[in-house]
Amino acid sequence: MGTGTRSARRVVVVGAGVTGLVTAVACVLAGHQVTVLDRGAIPHPGSSSFDQHRAIRALDPEDLPGTRRAALAHQRWLELETLLCGSRPGVGFYRRVGVLTGWPGGQVEQVAQVAADAGLSVKLVEPDEVGQIRFPAGARAVLELDAGVLLADRVLWAAARWLARHPAARLRAWSPVVSVDTDRAQVVLADGGCEQGDLVLVAGGPWTRSLVDVPTVLYRQTMVYLRPPADLARWWDTAPSAGRVGADGRAWLLPSGAGALLKVSTDAACRVVADPDDDEPADERHWADRIMAAGILTGMDRYTVAAVKRCHYAVDAATGGAHLVRLGPAVFARAASGGDGFRTAPLVADRIVAALRPTATAGLRPLATDRRASLDIF
């Protein structure tokens, strides 16, 4: 990640999840003064970013430009790992074990061609080569080689530690925000104080929409964490992440290794909710049972359930994507969280740094009366 301009500006980041912390690091590297605000600790164990792992992949056969952008994000994650963790073995957070995706047999060649057009390295894999993972009948698999798993909690801790040591960064934990003035780029805190920025990024995940007008759809997902049987532990330590698996092709998994458990889930355990803090019963047994019955693994009864967890992720209501929007002359917001939020966080950081360049900020004008039509969407 480059150093950019050295004309220092004041940046206020609301939310210390992956988007907020990665953007703060990029802005500091570009020579700016950054304040990060969060309603809890930094990093916040209750945030939607806080988890054992997230899959990082690029290939989307229906979106060639998006595939190319995601490949750039992969490179950015490698650069961030070197910056935040150094190059010593065992201290990083990016496990480049690859990502395996199941496709109907007749589509595999087309998917592989999209990958080639995007410059991705892939390999066709027959399901019996990864016999512990179950695919839908007739499916074949594409292994994206330059992909893998981010150890999500390690990412957040590494970024927070780096920022805490840097004189240009200020971390304000336990500082809940009550409102954001999108015209003045001003953030008002619950204690009556405020933070003024030359640029404000609101990246509070599912809670973003309580502060700014960003139409989103909020999903709740149940995840099951498993311990593999002893005779398969070593296999799983080097296994790829996998998607479009299970009997109906709606399931996904992230492998164990480097201290993380094996995580499985399915779209069948995903539901739309109104609020991340609603009073739906905390017992996730019903959803966990659906996941365990989804035919994701061979010999599922040999695996021990270590934990069941609910998580939340938000997407843009119009596109279903993980977009960055401009809400005022110098106020940006990103409500997206979850896998796509993690995967593209470095690209959002690039956009914010670009917006801070003198030529870019000089061109930021007040939005038209129809603000929704004037949004700058990433």
URPESUL-V876341 format. One record per residue. RES is the residue in three letters. SS is DSSP state (hx for helix, st for strand, lp for the rest). PHI is phi in whole degrees, 0 to 359 (* if undefined). D_LAST is the distance of its C-alpha to the last C-alpha in Angstrom with 2 decimals. Layout:
RES;SS;PHI;D_LAST
RES;SS;PHI;D_LAST
This chain:
MET;lp;*;18.94
GLY;lp;283;20.11
THR;lp;266;21.78
GLY;lp;62;20.14
THR;lp;287;21.74
ARG;lp;251;24.64
SER;lp;273;24.44
ALA;lp;294;24.13
ARG;lp;233;22.10
ARG;st;264;22.11
VAL;st;242;19.13
VAL;st;246;19.45
VAL;st;247;17.65
VAL;st;258;18.52
GLY;lp;112;18.81
ALA;lp;255;20.19
GLY;lp;276;18.54
VAL;hx;295;16.82
THR;hx;297;13.50
GLY;hx;295;15.76
LEU;hx;289;18.35
VAL;hx;294;16.39
THR;hx;294;14.50
ALA;hx;299;18.00
VAL;hx;299;19.50
ALA;hx;297;17.16
CYS;hx;291;17.82
VAL;hx;297;21.52
LEU;hx;299;21.63
ALA;lp;277;20.29
GLY;lp;96;23.25
HIS;lp;258;21.99
GLN;st;267;23.72
VAL;st;235;21.85
THR;st;244;23.03
VAL;st;250;21.83
LEU;st;249;23.03
ASP;lp;213;23.70
ARG;lp;288;25.99
GLY;lp;229;27.80
ALA;lp;291;28.58
ILE;lp;237;26.24
PRO;lp;288;25.25
HIS;lp;261;25.80
PRO;lp;300;27.52
GLY;lp;268;26.51
SER;lp;285;22.74
SER;lp;289;20.72
SER;lp;279;19.92
PHE;lp;280;23.66
ASP;lp;199;25.06
GLN;lp;288;27.05
HIS;lp;204;24.54
ARG;st;221;21.22
ALA;st;280;20.77
ILE;st;240;18.59
ARG;lp;220;18.25
ALA;lp;237;16.29
LEU;lp;289;18.12
ASP;lp;226;16.86
PRO;lp;301;19.42
GLU;lp;266;17.61
ASP;lp;215;14.42
LEU;hx;294;15.56
PRO;hx;300;12.43
GLY;hx;295;10.76
THR;hx;296;14.13
ARG;hx;294;14.15
ARG;hx;295;10.95
ALA;hx;294;12.53
ALA;hx;296;15.75
LEU;hx;296;14.46
ALA;hx;298;13.57
HIS;hx;303;17.20
GLN;hx;296;18.51
ARG;hx;297;16.80
TRP;hx;293;18.49
LEU;hx;297;21.75
GLU;hx;295;21.53
LEU;hx;296;20.90
GLU;hx;299;23.83
THR;hx;296;26.07
LEU;hx;297;25.19
LEU;hx;274;25.64
CYS;hx;239;28.41
GLY;lp;77;30.15
SER;lp;247;31.50
ARG;lp;288;34.34
PRO;lp;299;34.62
GLY;lp;87;34.01
VAL;lp;252;32.04
GLY;lp;277;28.49
PHE;lp;231;25.95
TYR;st;248;24.61
ARG;st;266;27.01
ARG;lp;274;26.39
VAL;lp;264;28.34
GLY;lp;88;26.11
VAL;st;231;24.59
LEU;st;256;26.74
THR;st;230;25.57
GLY;st;275;28.14
TRP;st;219;28.13
PRO;st;306;30.89
GLY;hx;308;33.29
GLY;hx;286;32.76
GLN;hx;258;29.01
VAL;hx;298;29.21
GLU;hx;296;29.91
GLN;hx;296;26.97
VAL;hx;298;24.61
ALA;hx;296;26.25
GLN;hx;291;25.79
VAL;hx;300;22.00
ALA;hx;300;22.12
ALA;hx;297;24.41
ASP;hx;296;22.28
ALA;lp;271;19.33
GLY;lp;81;21.86
LEU;lp;270;22.11
SER;lp;266;25.53
VAL;st;228;26.67
LYS;st;219;30.08
LEU;st;279;31.58
VAL;st;233;33.35
GLU;lp;279;35.99
PRO;hx;306;35.96
ASP;hx;288;39.42
GLU;hx;284;38.23
VAL;hx;234;36.37
GLY;lp;297;39.01
GLN;lp;282;37.92
ILE;st;252;34.77
ARG;lp;261;35.35
PHE;lp;245;33.50
PRO;lp;299;33.99
ALA;lp;302;37.03
GLY;lp;83;36.55
ALA;st;279;33.23
ARG;st;237;32.58
ALA;st;233;30.07
VAL;st;245;27.64
LEU;st;260;27.41
GLU;st;275;24.36
LEU;lp;285;26.19
ASP;lp;270;23.56
ALA;lp;202;22.16
GLY;st;159;23.72
VAL;st;230;23.71
LEU;st;269;22.51
LEU;lp;280;25.17
ALA;hx;302;22.90
ASP;hx;299;25.50
ARG;hx;297;26.42
VAL;hx;301;22.88
LEU;hx;296;22.90
TRP;hx;294;26.47
ALA;hx;295;26.03
ALA;hx;294;23.14
ALA;hx;296;25.12
ARG;hx;295;28.28
TRP;hx;298;26.79
LEU;hx;294;25.41
ALA;hx;298;28.74
ARG;hx;273;30.60
HIS;lp;267;28.61
PRO;lp;294;30.08
ALA;lp;273;26.80
ALA;st;246;25.41
ARG;st;230;26.76
LEU;st;258;26.33
ARG;st;248;27.41
ALA;lp;285;28.09
TRP;lp;53;29.60
SER;lp;232;27.97
PRO;lp;297;26.58
VAL;st;261;24.48
VAL;st;253;25.64
SER;st;198;23.45
VAL;st;227;20.75
ASP;st;274;21.46
THR;lp;285;18.19
ASP;lp;276;20.22
ARG;lp;257;22.11
ALA;lp;55;19.73
GLN;st;236;22.53
VAL;st;246;22.76
VAL;st;256;26.02
LEU;st;260;27.59
ALA;lp;296;30.14
ASP;lp;277;32.88
GLY;lp;93;32.57
GLY;lp;281;31.01
CYS;st;213;27.76
GLU;st;236;25.33
GLN;st;255;24.17
GLY;lp;230;21.27
ASP;lp;285;20.04
LEU;st;209;16.61
VAL;st;237;16.07
LEU;st;244;13.58
VAL;st;260;14.52
ALA;lp;227;13.97
GLY;lp;265;17.00
GLY;hx;59;16.01
PRO;hx;299;18.05
TRP;hx;270;19.62
THR;hx;301;16.60
ARG;hx;291;17.35
SER;hx;281;20.87
LEU;lp;251;19.78
VAL;lp;221;17.09
ASP;lp;276;16.32
VAL;lp;231;13.46
PRO;lp;297;14.79
THR;st;223;14.78
VAL;st;248;17.25
LEU;st;254;19.12
TYR;st;245;20.92
ARG;st;249;23.93
GLN;st;235;24.83
THR;st;264;28.22
MET;st;232;28.71
VAL;st;245;32.08
TYR;st;255;32.95
LEU;st;238;35.85
ARG;st;255;38.40
PRO;lp;293;39.45
PRO;lp;298;43.20
ALA;hx;304;44.77
ASP;hx;286;45.42
LEU;hx;248;41.73
ALA;hx;301;40.24
ARG;hx;293;40.22
TRP;hx;299;38.66
TRP;hx;291;35.73
ASP;hx;298;35.27
THR;lp;243;34.12
ALA;lp;286;32.69
PRO;lp;281;29.11
SER;st;291;26.58
ALA;st;213;26.72
GLY;st;226;24.91
ARG;st;57;26.15
VAL;st;244;29.58
GLY;lp;87;32.42
ALA;lp;300;34.74
ASP;lp;254;32.13
GLY;lp;75;29.20
ARG;lp;255;27.14
ALA;st;259;27.78
TRP;st;208;26.35
LEU;st;210;27.77
LEU;st;236;27.25
PRO;lp;287;30.42
SER;lp;283;32.68
GLY;st;132;33.43
ALA;lp;55;33.20
GLY;lp;91;34.29
ALA;st;267;31.84
LEU;lp;277;33.14
LEU;st;283;32.34
LYS;st;245;29.76
VAL;st;229;29.71
SER;st;196;28.20
THR;st;209;27.52
ASP;hx;299;25.42
ALA;hx;292;28.78
ALA;hx;255;28.57
CYS;st;249;25.24
ARG;st;217;25.50
VAL;st;281;23.65
VAL;st;228;24.82
ALA;lp;274;24.61
ASP;lp;208;24.68
PRO;lp;293;24.54
ASP;lp;253;27.84
ASP;lp;288;29.74
ASP;lp;257;33.25
GLU;lp;303;32.94
PRO;lp;308;35.73
ALA;lp;287;34.77
ASP;lp;292;36.84
GLU;lp;262;34.51
ARG;hx;299;37.53
HIS;hx;301;36.91
TRP;hx;287;33.39
ALA;hx;297;34.60
ASP;hx;297;37.41
ARG;hx;295;35.07
ILE;hx;294;33.13
MET;hx;294;36.42
ALA;lp;265;37.64
ALA;lp;275;34.66
GLY;lp;66;36.40
ILE;lp;277;33.85
LEU;st;238;36.46
THR;lp;285;39.91
GLY;lp;65;42.51
MET;hx;303;40.22
ASP;hx;291;43.36
ARG;hx;275;43.91
TYR;lp;267;40.80
THR;st;262;41.14
VAL;st;285;38.68
ALA;st;267;37.90
ALA;st;195;35.44
VAL;st;231;33.46
LYS;st;222;30.35
ARG;st;260;27.96
CYS;st;225;24.30
HIS;st;229;21.41
TYR;st;214;17.79
ALA;st;243;15.39
VAL;st;228;12.76
ASP;st;298;10.93
ALA;lp;295;14.07
ALA;lp;278;13.03
THR;lp;245;11.30
GLY;lp;74;12.57
GLY;lp;261;9.42
ALA;lp;246;8.19
HIS;lp;267;5.09
LEU;lp;260;4.89
VAL;st;236;6.60
ARG;st;258;9.17
LEU;st;255;12.56
GLY;st;202;14.98
PRO;lp;307;15.85
ALA;lp;217;15.15
VAL;st;237;13.90
PHE;st;242;10.59
ALA;st;215;10.57
ARG;lp;215;9.63
ALA;lp;272;12.32
ALA;lp;298;11.61
SER;lp;212;14.44
GLY;hx;84;16.76
GLY;hx;300;16.47
ASP;hx;294;12.79
GLY;hx;299;12.22
PHE;hx;293;14.72
ARG;hx;303;13.78
THR;lp;254;10.34
ALA;hx;306;11.37
PRO;hx;296;12.33
LEU;hx;287;9.05
VAL;hx;297;7.76
ALA;hx;301;11.21
ASP;hx;301;10.90
ARG;hx;295;8.20
ILE;hx;293;10.59
VAL;hx;299;13.53
ALA;hx;297;12.48
ALA;hx;292;12.20
LEU;lp;274;15.68
ARG;lp;294;17.33
PRO;hx;308;20.00
THR;hx;292;18.91
ALA;hx;285;15.39
THR;hx;291;16.89
ALA;hx;294;19.62
GLY;lp;269;17.36
LEU;lp;281;15.85
ARG;lp;247;17.93
PRO;lp;304;18.67
LEU;lp;285;16.77
ALA;lp;292;18.81
THR;lp;300;20.96
ASP;lp;277;18.79
ARG;hx;294;15.93
ARG;hx;298;14.18
ALA;hx;285;14.05
SER;hx;259;12.72
LEU;lp;293;9.50
ASP;lp;266;6.70
ILE;lp;258;3.78
PHE;lp;276;0.00
